């Protein structure tokens, strides 16, 4: 059983880490805000998506990312009637 001092030490360390994370997240927001101000909203959003994809590739490999993207595309087609209709027309052509 942990002692009260060990629990307090754990809680203090988690609080410190949470504060570091908050500061880093604020820094990230500032970088994106500056990028958005310089290059526009669409470019900034595209860069954010590209960065996330790059991180997914680094974490799981290109094959895993491509499988994930294909599944996302499949789900999107199923839940977006206009896209589904256009896709069906393209397949029929």
C-alpha positions in Angstrom: 0.0 0.0 0.0 1.4 3.4 -1.0 2.1 5.9 1.8 0.4 9.3 1.9 3.7 10.9 1.0 4.1 8.7 -2.1 0.5 9.6 -3.2 1.3 13.3 -2.6 4.5 13.0 -4.6 2.6 11.3 -7.5 -0.1 14.0 -7.4 2.5 16.7 -7.4 4.4 15.2 -10.3 1.2 14.7 -12.4 0.3 18.4 -11.6 3.7 19.5 -12.8 3.4 17.4 -16.0 -0.1 18.7 -16.7 1.2 22.3 -16.4 4.1 21.5 -18.8 1.6 20.0 -21.3 -0.6 23.1 -21.0 2.3 25.4 -21.7 3.4 23.3 -24.7 -0.2 23.2 -26.1 -0.3 27.0 -25.8 3.0 27.2 -27.7 1.5 25.0 -30.4 -1.6 27.1 -30.7 0.7 30.2 -31.0 2.7 28.6 -33.8 -0.4 27.7 -35.7 -1.9 31.1 -35.2 1.2 32.8 -36.6 1.2 30.4 -39.5 -2.5 31.0 -40.1 -2.0 34.8 -40.0 0.9 34.6 -42.5 -0.5 31.9 -44.9 -4.2 31.9 -44.4 -6.7 29.6 -42.7 -7.0 27.0 -45.5 -3.2 26.5 -45.6 -3.0 26.3 -41.9 -5.7 23.6 -41.7 -4.0 21.6 -44.5 -0.7 21.8 -42.7 -2.3 20.6 -39.5 -3.8 17.6 -41.3 -0.5 16.8 -43.0 1.3 17.0 -39.7 -1.2 14.6 -38.1 -0.8 12.2 -41.0 3.0 12.3 -40.8 2.7 11.5 -37.0 0.5 8.6 -37.8 3.0 7.3 -40.4 5.8 7.6 -37.8 3.7 5.8 -35.2 2.3 3.0 -37.2 3.9 3.0 -40.6 2.7 4.0 -44.0 0.6 0.9 -44.5 -1.3 1.4 -41.3 -2.0 5.1 -42.2 -3.2 4.1 -45.7 -5.5 1.5 -44.3 -6.9 4.0 -41.8 -7.4 6.7 -44.5 -9.1 4.1 -46.8 -11.5 3.2 -43.9 -12.2 6.8 -43.2 -13.0 7.4 -46.9 -15.3 4.4 -46.9 -17.2 5.6 -43.8 -17.4 9.1 -45.3 -19.0 7.7 -48.4 -21.5 5.8 -46.4 -22.5 8.7 -44.2 -22.6 11.4 -46.9 -25.4 10.8 -49.3 -24.3 13.3 -52.0 -20.8 11.8 -52.0 -22.2 8.3 -52.1 -24.4 9.2 -55.1 -21.5 10.7 -57.0 -19.3 7.7 -56.2 -22.0 5.3 -57.5 -22.3 7.3 -60.7 -18.5 7.2 -61.1 -18.4 3.4 -60.7 -21.2 3.0 -63.2 -19.5 5.1 -65.8 
